[in-house]
């Protein structure tokens, strides 16, 4: 099982917006990875397994500052994408300032 299907095997309760965001994630990473090293080049083809699925797995069981797992799951829309975009923006800002 490859790509987004790997994530959907374990997490299947995404909104249409979340599915669109996750589907776009691989091409965005590949595009930016050609310009700067966002993810190891050896790992880029496993972005959903090694990065998205791992992040979602942690979010599904973590208790963030007393927030219940159910609340975390309900508020997951856009969180992973937002976090990844923030990391990317930080890397870009660092690279541009160099």
VEXVEXRO-26883 format. One record per residue (C-alpha): x, y, z. Coordinates in steps of 0.05 Angstrom, whole numbers, padded with zeros to 5 digits, always signed. Example, Ala and Ser with C-alpha at 12.3 -4.5 7.8 and 13.67 -1.06 7.14 Angstrom:
+00246-00090+00156
+00273-00021+00143
***
This chain:
+00000+00000+00000
+00030+00067-00020
+00018+00140-00009
-00045+00167+00021
-00076+00098+00020
-00027+00079+00076
-00056+00134+00120
-00128+00116+00102
-00117+00044+00123
-00110+00069+00195
-00148+00136+00195
-00211+00141+00155
-00252+00196+00186
-00224+00256+00148
-00266+00312+00119
-00264+00325+00043
-00220+00386+00058
-00171+00344+00098
-00167+00292+00043
-00152+00346-00009
-00097+00374+00036
-00066+00306+00048
-00070+00289-00025
-00032+00353-00043
+00021+00342+00010
+00066+00294-00028
+00073+00338-00090
+00086+00399-00046
+00141+00364-00009
+00172+00337-00072
+00170+00406-00104
+00202+00441-00044
+00250+00384-00032
+00282+00397-00100
+00296+00468-00077
+00316+00456-00005
+00325+00395+00039
+00258+00390+00075
+00257+00314+00081
+00313+00266+00068
+00317+00250-00006
+00318+00176+00012
+00254+00186+00051
+00213+00231+00005
+00176+00173-00028
+00153+00149+00040
+00125+00217+00063
+00057+00189+00082
+00084+00129+00120
+00144+00161+00154
+00116+00230+00168
+00040+00238+00161
+00020+00171+00191
+00070+00178+00248
+00045+00248+00264
-00028+00227+00262
-00012+00166+00306
+00019+00211+00359
-00039+00260+00355
-00089+00204+00363
-00061+00180+00430
-00030+00243+00459
-00063+00286+00512
-00043+00357+00498
-00047+00400+00560
-00107+00364+00588
-00146+00363+00523
-00179+00295+00513
-00161+00249+00455
-00231+00258+00429
-00222+00334+00427
-00155+00326+00393
-00185+00281+00340
-00242+00330+00328
-00194+00388+00320
-00146+00352+00274
-00172+00385+00210
-00115+00425+00182
-00070+00416+00242
-00020+00369+00209
-00020+00410+00145
-00012+00475+00185
+00045+00445+00225
+00081+00420+00163
+00071+00488+00128
+00099+00524+00189
+00160+00479+00189
+00169+00491+00114
+00161+00566+00123
+00213+00566+00179
+00262+00527+00135
+00250+00573+00076
+00259+00635+00119
+00324+00607+00146
+00350+00589+00077
+00330+00656+00047
+00363+00695+00104
+00429+00657+00095
***
